[in-house]
Amino acid sequence: MKATLFTIVSEFDGTTSVMQVSAPGVEAAAEAWARQLGADMPFGPSSERVAEAVEASLRTLPPTPVAGVVGVWCLSALCDDQLCLAHIVETKLP
Protein backbone atom coordinates (compact mmCIF):
# COMPACT_ATOMS: atom_id res chain seq x y z
CA MET A 1 0.00 0.00 0.00
CA LYS A 2 1.27 3.46 -0.89
CA ALA A 3 2.21 5.77 1.98
CA THR A 4 0.14 8.89 2.54
CA LEU A 5 1.23 12.06 4.29
CA PHE A 6 -0.73 12.90 7.45
CA THR A 7 -0.55 16.07 9.53
CA ILE A 8 -1.27 15.71 13.24
CA VAL A 9 -2.35 18.78 15.20
CA SER A 10 -2.35 18.00 18.91
CA GLU A 11 -2.75 19.75 22.24
CA PHE A 12 -1.58 18.76 25.69
CA ASP A 13 -1.16 20.83 28.83
CA GLY A 14 -1.49 24.15 27.00
CA THR A 15 0.99 23.28 24.25
CA THR A 16 -0.03 22.83 20.62
CA SER A 17 2.08 20.67 18.33
CA VAL A 18 1.98 20.13 14.57
CA MET A 19 3.82 17.10 13.18
CA GLN A 20 3.74 15.10 9.96
CA VAL A 21 4.18 11.39 9.30
CA SER A 22 3.92 9.15 6.25
CA ALA A 23 1.96 5.94 6.66
CA PRO A 24 -0.23 3.56 4.65
CA GLY A 25 -3.37 4.51 6.63
CA VAL A 26 -4.71 6.57 9.50
CA GLU A 27 -4.16 3.95 12.21
CA ALA A 28 -0.55 3.45 11.13
CA ALA A 29 -0.17 7.24 11.07
CA ALA A 30 -1.41 7.49 14.65
CA GLU A 31 1.05 4.80 15.73
CA ALA A 32 3.93 6.51 13.89
CA TRP A 33 2.99 9.84 15.47
CA ALA A 34 3.04 8.28 18.95
CA ARG A 35 6.55 6.94 18.30
CA GLN A 36 7.65 10.34 16.96
CA LEU A 37 6.35 12.09 20.11
CA GLY A 38 8.96 10.33 22.21
CA ALA A 39 11.75 11.33 19.82
CA ASP A 40 10.76 14.93 19.04
CA MET A 41 9.58 15.84 22.57
CA PRO A 42 6.99 18.51 21.56
CA PHE A 43 5.46 18.42 25.05
CA GLY A 44 8.77 18.65 26.88
CA PRO A 45 9.46 16.07 29.60
CA SER A 46 5.85 14.84 29.39
CA SER A 47 6.25 13.74 25.74
CA GLU A 48 7.26 10.16 26.49
CA ARG A 49 4.35 9.68 28.92
CA VAL A 50 1.97 11.21 26.36
CA ALA A 51 3.33 8.81 23.73
CA GLU A 52 2.73 5.84 26.05
CA ALA A 53 -0.81 7.05 26.81
CA VAL A 54 -1.58 7.46 23.10
CA GLU A 55 -0.22 3.99 22.31
CA ALA A 56 -2.34 2.48 25.10
CA SER A 57 -5.43 4.32 23.88
CA LEU A 58 -4.90 3.14 20.30
CA ARG A 59 -5.03 -0.50 21.46
CA THR A 60 -8.72 -0.09 22.32
CA LEU A 61 -9.93 2.97 20.42
CA PRO A 62 -8.80 3.73 16.86
CA PRO A 63 -8.90 7.26 15.44
CA THR A 64 -12.50 8.38 14.87
CA PRO A 65 -13.58 10.09 11.63
CA VAL A 66 -14.75 13.67 12.21
CA ALA A 67 -18.34 14.02 11.00
CA GLY A 68 -18.97 16.38 8.12
CA VAL A 69 -15.43 16.50 6.75
CA VAL A 70 -13.34 14.18 4.59
CA GLY A 71 -9.89 12.96 5.58
CA VAL A 72 -9.92 14.12 9.21
CA TRP A 73 -9.86 11.93 12.31
CA CYS A 74 -9.74 12.62 16.03
CA LEU A 75 -8.09 10.71 18.82
CA SER A 76 -7.59 11.34 22.50
CA ALA A 77 -5.70 9.91 25.44
CA LEU A 78 -5.45 10.64 29.15
CA CYS A 79 -1.98 11.27 30.53
CA ASP A 80 -1.58 12.12 34.20
CA ASP A 81 -5.31 13.00 34.33
CA GLN A 82 -4.86 15.49 31.49
CA LEU A 83 -6.37 15.16 28.03
CA CYS A 84 -4.22 14.89 24.94
CA LEU A 85 -6.40 15.72 21.94
CA ALA A 86 -5.17 15.18 18.39
CA HIS A 87 -6.62 15.66 14.92
CA ILE A 88 -5.11 13.68 12.08
CA VAL A 89 -5.50 15.26 8.65
CA GLU A 90 -4.80 13.47 5.40
CA THR A 91 -2.47 15.89 3.62
CA LYS A 92 -2.26 16.30 -0.15
CA LEU A 93 0.96 17.62 -1.63
CA PRO A 94 0.56 20.38 -4.25
C-alpha positions as CSV (number, residue, x, y, z in Angstrom):
1,M,0.0,0.0,0.0
2,K,1.3,3.5,-0.9
3,A,2.2,5.8,2.0
4,T,0.1,8.9,2.5
5,L,1.2,12.1,4.3
6,F,-0.7,12.9,7.5
7,T,-0.5,16.1,9.5
8,I,-1.3,15.7,13.2
9,V,-2.4,18.8,15.2
10,S,-2.3,18.0,18.9
11,E,-2.8,19.8,22.2
12,F,-1.6,18.8,25.7
13,D,-1.2,20.8,28.8
14,G,-1.5,24.2,27.0
15,T,1.0,23.3,24.2
16,T,0.0,22.8,20.6
17,S,2.1,20.7,18.3
18,V,2.0,20.1,14.6
19,M,3.8,17.1,13.2
20,Q,3.7,15.1,10.0
21,V,4.2,11.4,9.3
22,S,3.9,9.1,6.2
23,A,2.0,5.9,6.7
24,P,-0.2,3.6,4.6
25,G,-3.4,4.5,6.6
26,V,-4.7,6.6,9.5
27,E,-4.2,3.9,12.2
28,A,-0.6,3.4,11.1
29,A,-0.2,7.2,11.1
30,A,-1.4,7.5,14.7
31,E,1.1,4.8,15.7
32,A,3.9,6.5,13.9
33,W,3.0,9.8,15.5
34,A,3.0,8.3,19.0
35,R,6.5,6.9,18.3
36,Q,7.7,10.3,17.0
37,L,6.3,12.1,20.1
38,G,9.0,10.3,22.2
39,A,11.7,11.3,19.8
40,D,10.8,14.9,19.0
41,M,9.6,15.8,22.6
42,P,7.0,18.5,21.6
43,F,5.5,18.4,25.0
44,G,8.8,18.7,26.9
45,P,9.5,16.1,29.6
46,S,5.8,14.8,29.4
47,S,6.2,13.7,25.7
48,E,7.3,10.2,26.5
49,R,4.4,9.7,28.9
50,V,2.0,11.2,26.4
51,A,3.3,8.8,23.7
52,E,2.7,5.8,26.0
53,A,-0.8,7.1,26.8
54,V,-1.6,7.5,23.1
55,E,-0.2,4.0,22.3
56,A,-2.3,2.5,25.1
57,S,-5.4,4.3,23.9
58,L,-4.9,3.1,20.3
59,R,-5.0,-0.5,21.5
60,T,-8.7,-0.1,22.3
61,L,-9.9,3.0,20.4
62,P,-8.8,3.7,16.9
63,P,-8.9,7.3,15.4
64,T,-12.5,8.4,14.9
65,P,-13.6,10.1,11.6
66,V,-14.8,13.7,12.2
67,A,-18.3,14.0,11.0
68,G,-19.0,16.4,8.1
69,V,-15.4,16.5,6.8
70,V,-13.3,14.2,4.6
71,G,-9.9,13.0,5.6
72,V,-9.9,14.1,9.2
73,W,-9.9,11.9,12.3
74,C,-9.7,12.6,16.0
75,L,-8.1,10.7,18.8
76,S,-7.6,11.3,22.5
77,A,-5.7,9.9,25.4
78,L,-5.4,10.6,29.1
79,C,-2.0,11.3,30.5
80,D,-1.6,12.1,34.2
81,D,-5.3,13.0,34.3
82,Q,-4.9,15.5,31.5
83,L,-6.4,15.2,28.0
84,C,-4.2,14.9,24.9
85,L,-6.4,15.7,21.9
86,A,-5.2,15.2,18.4
87,H,-6.6,15.7,14.9
88,I,-5.1,13.7,12.1
89,V,-5.5,15.3,8.6
90,E,-4.8,13.5,5.4
91,T,-2.5,15.9,3.6
92,K,-2.3,16.3,-0.1
93,L,1.0,17.6,-1.6
94,P,0.6,20.4,-4.2
